[in-house]
Amino acid sequence: MAFEVKKINPLDLQSRKAVGINLPFSTGDVFSSNYQTKDAIKNNLINFFLTGKGERYLNPMFGTGIRNMLFENITADKLIEIETLVRNVVDIYFPRIKPSKVEVASNPDTNLVSFYMSYSIKDAGINDELLINIAN
């Protein structure tokens, strides 16, 4: 009989060891730590999507450049292009993440583009979702 093997990050079992840094940086401390792999991956995705190409020092290929796309007219084709970009960069830079649903919507009255992604983390049994609003 076959069964699914679920891999658990060993750091998730140690409640005193931080895995990553929470976003946004809004606490009184310098950084607020997170202690679960699920939270660290979500924060890494947010950081990646909100960073423009060439914005990160010594790593010019990091980021998506979605903000640069917002200076063009937002049409149905542009929304499809953003959705394709999101799927492609997740496959390239986050190979353990499998997007199950990606939706991109715009609100021309407020110059806002938002995208929603539900995803699962391979071999970990973790499902999560992400909503990012990008204003022009």
C-alpha positions as CSV (number, residue, x, y, z in Angstrom):
1,M,0.0,0.0,0.0
2,A,1.4,3.4,-1.0
3,F,1.5,6.3,1.3
4,E,2.6,9.9,1.0
5,V,5.7,11.0,2.8
6,K,5.5,14.4,4.4
7,K,8.7,16.2,5.0
8,I,8.8,18.5,8.0
9,N,11.6,21.1,8.3
10,P,13.5,20.3,11.5
11,L,13.5,23.9,12.5
12,D,9.7,23.9,12.6
13,L,9.9,21.5,15.6
14,Q,12.2,23.9,17.6
15,S,10.1,26.7,18.9
16,R,13.0,28.9,19.8
17,K,14.8,29.0,16.5
18,A,13.7,31.6,14.0
19,V,13.3,30.5,10.3
20,G,12.9,34.0,8.7
21,I,11.9,37.6,9.1
22,N,8.3,38.9,9.1
23,L,7.0,41.5,6.7
24,P,6.3,44.4,7.0
25,F,9.0,45.8,9.3
26,S,6.6,47.5,11.6
27,T,7.5,46.5,15.1
28,G,9.5,48.4,17.6
29,D,12.4,45.9,17.3
30,V,14.6,45.9,14.3
31,F,13.1,42.7,12.9
32,S,10.3,40.5,13.9
33,S,11.1,36.8,13.5
34,N,8.9,34.0,12.3
35,Y,9.3,30.4,13.5
36,Q,7.5,28.4,10.8
37,T,8.6,27.4,7.3
38,K,5.2,28.3,5.9
39,D,5.5,31.9,7.1
40,A,9.1,32.2,5.9
41,I,8.2,31.0,2.4
42,K,5.2,33.4,2.2
43,N,7.4,36.3,3.3
44,N,10.0,35.3,0.7
45,L,7.4,35.3,-2.0
46,I,6.1,38.7,-1.0
47,N,9.7,40.1,-1.0
48,F,10.4,38.6,-4.4
49,F,7.2,39.8,-6.1
50,L,7.6,43.4,-4.7
51,T,11.3,43.7,-5.7
52,G,12.0,45.0,-9.2
53,K,14.6,43.6,-11.5
54,G,17.9,45.4,-10.8
55,E,16.8,46.7,-7.5
56,R,18.7,44.4,-5.3
57,Y,22.4,45.2,-4.9
58,L,24.8,42.6,-6.4
59,N,21.9,40.4,-7.5
60,P,20.3,42.2,-10.5
61,M,18.2,39.2,-11.6
62,F,16.3,39.0,-8.3
63,G,12.7,40.2,-8.5
64,T,9.9,40.3,-11.0
65,G,9.6,43.8,-12.3
66,I,5.8,43.8,-12.0
67,R,5.8,47.5,-11.0
68,N,7.4,48.4,-14.3
69,M,4.6,46.8,-16.1
70,L,2.1,49.0,-14.3
71,F,3.3,52.1,-16.1
72,E,1.7,50.8,-19.3
73,N,-2.0,50.6,-20.0
74,I,-3.6,47.8,-18.1
75,T,-5.5,45.7,-20.6
76,A,-6.7,42.1,-20.5
77,D,-3.5,41.1,-22.4
78,K,-1.3,42.8,-19.8
79,L,-3.1,40.9,-16.9
80,I,-2.5,37.7,-18.7
81,E,1.2,38.7,-19.2
82,I,1.5,39.4,-15.4
83,E,-0.2,36.0,-14.6
84,T,2.2,34.2,-16.9
85,L,5.2,36.1,-15.4
86,V,4.1,35.0,-11.9
87,R,3.8,31.4,-12.8
88,N,7.1,31.4,-14.6
89,V,9.2,33.0,-11.9
90,V,7.7,30.7,-9.3
91,D,8.8,27.7,-11.4
92,I,12.3,29.1,-11.8
93,Y,13.1,30.7,-8.4
94,F,10.8,28.6,-6.1
95,P,10.8,25.1,-7.5
96,R,9.3,23.5,-4.4
97,I,6.2,25.7,-4.7
98,K,3.4,24.6,-6.9
99,P,0.8,27.3,-7.7
100,S,-2.7,25.9,-7.9
101,K,-4.5,29.1,-8.7
102,V,-3.3,32.5,-9.9
103,E,-5.7,35.4,-10.5
104,V,-4.7,38.9,-11.6
105,A,-7.2,41.8,-11.4
106,S,-7.0,45.5,-11.9
107,N,-8.9,48.5,-10.7
108,P,-8.2,51.4,-13.2
109,D,-9.9,54.0,-11.0
110,T,-7.4,53.5,-8.2
111,N,-4.4,52.4,-10.4
112,L,-4.2,49.2,-8.5
113,V,-3.3,45.7,-9.7
114,S,-3.7,42.8,-7.4
115,F,-2.9,39.2,-7.8
116,Y,-3.9,36.2,-5.7
117,M,-2.1,33.0,-5.7
118,S,-2.9,29.8,-3.8
119,Y,-0.1,27.3,-3.7
120,S,1.2,24.2,-2.1
121,I,4.7,23.3,-1.0
122,K,5.9,20.0,-2.5
123,D,6.7,17.2,-0.1
124,A,5.6,19.3,3.0
125,G,1.8,19.1,2.8
126,I,1.6,22.8,3.3
127,N,-1.1,24.9,1.5
128,D,-1.3,28.6,1.7
129,E,-2.4,31.6,-0.2
130,L,-1.0,35.0,-1.0
131,L,-2.7,38.3,-2.0
132,I,-0.5,41.2,-3.1
133,N,-1.9,44.7,-4.1
134,I,0.5,46.8,-6.2
135,A,-0.4,50.5,-6.6
136,N,1.0,52.6,-9.4
